[in-house]
Amino acid sequence: MNAAQMQHYQQKLAFETDSWDLFEMLSGDRAVTVIDGRSAEAYARERIPDAVNLPHREISAETTASLDRSRLYVCYCDGIGCNASTKTALKLLGLGFEVRELMGGLDWWKRDGYATEGEEARVGTEIACGC
């Protein structure tokens, strides 16, 4: 067994999640909030259902004061060509939040057949809220 490789994969799973796992978390009883780190305009066009828009450029102690620190925050952006989700996750982590980054962002969410909201909403598998 390669211990360094084992640690790499364990850390990757601790820091990232994919669309299917996020869908399962949102449909289950895990206290998770999805954060869209893109601009307000991009958020208005299309987003993951019930995501909170918190553009990474606006994240501060003041703009996150009302967020529940007991929740997991999953950050996303457009996809692999965008780093807003990484910037969002980094800033939230620095403020003491538990975070994960959504691999592939909105692009992979849609590719996996899940519904979106917004002006350009797409039909797809709906989240069965486990609220």
RAHUSUL-V864537 format. One record per residue. N is the residue number from 1. PHI is phi as a letter, one per 30 degrees, with the letter a starting at -180 (* if undefined). Layout:
N;PHI, N;PHI
//
This chain:
1;*, 2;c, 3;d, 4;d, 5;d, 6;e, 7;d, 8;e, 9;d, 10;d, 11;d, 12;e, 13;d, 14;d, 15;c, 16;b, 17;b, 18;c, 19;e, 20;d, 21;d, 22;d, 23;e, 24;d, 25;d, 26;d, 27;d, 28;c, 29;c, 30;d, 31;d, 32;b, 33;b, 34;c, 35;c, 36;c, 37;d, 38;d, 39;d, 40;d, 41;d, 42;d, 43;d, 44;d, 45;d, 46;a, 47;a, 48;d, 49;e, 50;i, 51;d, 52;c, 53;d, 54;b, 55;e, 56;e, 57;d, 58;c, 59;d, 60;a, 61;e, 62;d, 63;d, 64;c, 65;e, 66;d, 67;d, 68;d, 69;d, 70;d, 71;c, 72;c, 73;c, 74;c, 75;c, 76;b, 77;b, 78;d, 79;l, 80;d, 81;c, 82;b, 83;c, 84;d, 85;d, 86;d, 87;d, 88;d, 89;d, 90;d, 91;d, 92;d, 93;e, 94;d, 95;c, 96;j, 97;c, 98;d, 99;b, 100;b, 101;c, 102;d, 103;d, 104;i, 105;h, 106;d, 107;e, 108;d, 109;e, 110;d, 111;e, 112;d, 113;i, 114;d, 115;d, 116;b, 117;c, 118;j, 119;e, 120;c, 121;e, 122;b, 123;d, 124;l, 125;d, 126;d, 127;d, 128;c, 129;e, 130;c, 131;e
//
